[in-house]
Amino acid sequence: MSEFIPGQRWISNTESNLGLGLVTEVANRRVVMMFPAVEEERTYAIDNAPLSRVIYPVGEQVRSSLGVKVTITATQELNGYMVYQAEDRDGDVLVLEEKDLDSAVHFSKPHDRLFAGQVDKLSRFRLRVDTLRHQMNHLQSESYGLLGPRVQLLPHQLYIAHQVAQRYAPRVLLADEVGLGKTIEAGLILHQQLISGKASRALIVVPDSLVHQWLVEMLRRFNLRFTILDELRCEALELSDEGVNPFETAQLVLCNLSFLKSSPDRLIQALDAGWDTLVVDEAHHLVWSEEESSPEYICIEALAREVKGLLLLTATPEQLGVDSHFARLRLLDPDRYYDLEQFRSEEESYQPVSKLVEQLLAEDAREQLQDAPEVFTQLSSYLGAEVAARLEQELANDTLEQAIDDAVNSLLDHHGTGRVLFRNTRDAVAGFPTRILHSYPLPEPEFYLESEQQQMAQAGLEERLHPEMILADRWLEADPRVQWLTDWLKENRDQKALVICAYAETAKSLEEHLRLYEGIRSSVFHEGMTLVNRDRAAAYFADEDESAQVLICSEIGSEGRNFQFASNLILFDLPLNPDLLEQRIGRLDRIGQRNDVQIHVPHYEFSAQAILLDWLHRGLNCFERACPVGQVLFDQFLEQLIPALFDEFDEQEVEQLVSSTRAEADRLLDQLQQGRDRLLELNSCKPAKADLIAESMEVSGNSIELSRYMEKMLDQFGVEQQPHSSNSIVLHPGDHMHYDSLPGLPAEGMTATYSRTLALGREDMQFLTWEHPLISGTMDIVTSGDFGNTAVCSIKLPPLKPGTLLLESIFTLHCAAPKQLQLQRYLPNTLCRLVVDSNGTDLSAILTEAHINNLAERVGKRQAVDIVKHTRTEITGMVERVEAIAETQLPGLLDQARSNVATMLGSEQERLAALAEINPNIRQAEIDYLAQNRAQLEQHLESATLKLDAVRVIIAT
Ligand SMILES: Nc1ncnc2c1ncn2[C@@H]1O[C@H](COP(=O)(O)OP(=O)(O)OP(=O)(O)O)[C@@H](O)[C@H]1O
């Protein structure tokens, strides 16, 4: 019969920080243990559960789950279940069943270990104290959750991630321009949410062609292992476990949108599976109008309703018009975005706010403001008379800059869009390459001209823009673009080129032609290929040695893909929609592009293609720059553009169309720059703050400090370390490991580096940071167990008489609370360290840690045990003394913690509540969450104790 009985209390030997466990279920050789203090559950195999039974002896002081402190006076075991008789402070007797004991308790007191003869090495004691400090520093740093990912520290991304990741269940639209790193931003946010316990289940939904790229990117950059679900995989899971919901078999799931969209049953399973965060890439595919929603939209809308956190990613939020843009915002917050008309008028109201912000941010703001009383009137109407008056007063002071900064922040907060929408542009992010257009007018083929009379008369727009449709079977031999492409590739053999055309059919036959008849190393990539084949094609193109010179892609096949290692883009045809053109150029014009991007456009002279090229280039200027108003211009001029493409305009009329488009583009860009986009830009990245975050990450990511610390740590754990190349090491589980395995260390070992720069270039190496599972995992093992929590040493320090006994003790403020509350963040950033002599004199300030560490000498194990044995009474007295002193320090520390909660959460809570009255972008759920969070933190702090974590006995010689 099992020794486990429901209701019994046990403690985890490896995770004592979980508090007291409660047996809830025993079946099939497994025991399920609930840890109420941290609201976590664990299932163990009964045979080798790392658990110890907790039975209190008579005389022990314990607390009931209601918080009543009692002393046990008698115990009784009923078929393995304990019932205690106890007395409270008033002497009242009560009966306490073990299931009703307080769950937030701790064991393995260091002095109990010491008296049992368990004396650790001095180096382990130091390592324990270092570990406690590092853990505390990391948890409280600005970069918590953002340090681990293998990414370049780019301020514009860090700013967004930092802003969003701290929120409860963030719901935002990440709308950076193409290639600025939305995937990376989403990954950073997700990583922070998962590591901090704010989220544990995430679903990513992407277009078919991006499934693998996301899988790889999440794994190698973020150490997040996603499970891909498609129909085949779901069926296999159901076959091996009848009745299982495949979406519940993993915490992190990645699937493609068409799979979910086309299977209502699978969608229901996904809806039932419960997620904390949903990420949807290429969200511009979610088409919606007031009359009709696309199936994709309906599918994501259903999920968005169920899931708490939602990240929508699109580079072209307005590609399908304001309606669709509104619809995506509506997915984020249906209560806020319910009226399209109101949304439109709101967009217009951003302009005066933006103008005001510009005035405040002008370099000569002081002079400008002195002559502009109307600015203060305006400011007063937006932020109230008090803010305006304060700013006016500051005009004569040195602190004007700060006051302006505050006013701008309030304006952005109160009247901006920033809480739901983030958009960085190339203009705002430095370091992007130049884009250069090369146009190649080619003579129309004879065959084409001959057939023109009858063919062209009937040709639709598609045929005019894609002549291969008219040339039909003979197109490969007759189309001059094919010959041009062949020549270009042969003349530039050392250059890689990405060719994009509209249709998969065109891509396929073009590639076949180049490969079979022209001997060009080529590869093709289109939506009709299987995922595996697409990835193979992309890898063949990316390969550094034996690679394809050219990759031919269809329009949607290449969306979202990374090809920045090439710098020649050949547009075999042109899309009508400028946003699609930007998507194409964005394949190369991305972060990581080291060269200028050369855009080549072969086209038939005097044809629809030539007119479209002219309109897109001179009218919209969207080849050499990203054009944020492309969609609006497209909508506005489409009616005139169509007849021009049908050859119904003469040269002058075409010129007229181009120049009026240019004029309108300039006007709109100007308006955008002054209106919403400027606000968005300012909201999406505050450079000073962004740089601060990046700097703080550089500091907390200091690889020298980490590598020195880890070298000692891994040594203690028996991990073999050998230098590899410069800045990298090879780690192997050694023959004398203290644990069978360490988290994040594969049995076959690994090559790793602490250097971010090296890690970015060498993806085969693990990137070791405070957040790598090996490091955070070993740190957890140290602090949650008894590693190094006892030591004995000797010191020579003349004023101390030989034989003087001292006790150095380390206390940690301990408070079991659910992980997502992140209680540690609010605790004072100090360890409580106390040193006393056997008279109980407090010497903490005189004998500093560094002092003792410098002088401490090792004492052999046997001698150490002897010292402890002979001085047990004194040590017991000193432990009581330090505990008493610590008790007096507890209220002060708790006051600090409460005040941290009040400052950090209270001010955010007040700010949000005040904002919500003005800016409807604030969700009530967020405000409620903060209030709840604060109440829970305060409640948990009530049960905080100073726990004696480690002791070092010191004997003067
Ligand atoms: N911080 C970073 N460190 C290293 N590489 C990065 C970083 N940010 C972006 N990149 C790289 O830049 C490229 C573009 O990033 P990403 O795919 O996230 O952009 P995107 O905005 O999602 O693009 P698209 O609009 O095409 O979907 C990718 O190859 C990505 O790996």
The ligand as a Gaussian input file, in Angstrom:
#p B3LYP/6-31G(d) Opt

LIG

0 1
 N       17.712000      42.609000     -32.012000
 C       18.038000      41.836000     -33.051000
 N       19.141000      41.092000     -32.996000
 C       19.479000      40.292000     -34.009000
 N       18.770000      40.165000     -35.146000
 C       17.662000      40.882000     -35.264000
 C       17.239000      41.759000     -34.223000
 N       16.112000      42.357000     -34.611000
 C       15.830000      41.875000     -35.830000
 N       16.761000      41.004000     -36.225000
 C       16.785000      40.278000     -37.485000
 O       16.270000      41.154000     -38.460000
 C       15.381000      40.475000     -39.304000
 C       14.039000      41.134000     -39.258000
 O       13.421000      40.867000     -38.040000
 P       11.915000      40.376000     -37.959000
 O       11.683000      39.195000     -38.827000
 O       11.573000      40.269000     -36.521000
 O       11.239000      41.650000     -38.603000
 P        9.728000      41.932000     -38.854000
 O        9.519000      43.349000     -38.461000
 O        8.885000      40.896000     -38.173000
 O        9.663000      41.747000     -40.409000
 P        8.366000      41.510000     -41.353000
 O        7.661000      42.805000     -41.387000
 O        8.977000      41.112000     -42.633000
 O        7.562000      40.409000     -40.743000
 C       15.384000      39.038000     -38.863000
 O       16.337000      38.317000     -39.599000
 C       15.806000      39.116000     -37.438000
 O       16.391000      37.913000     -37.017000

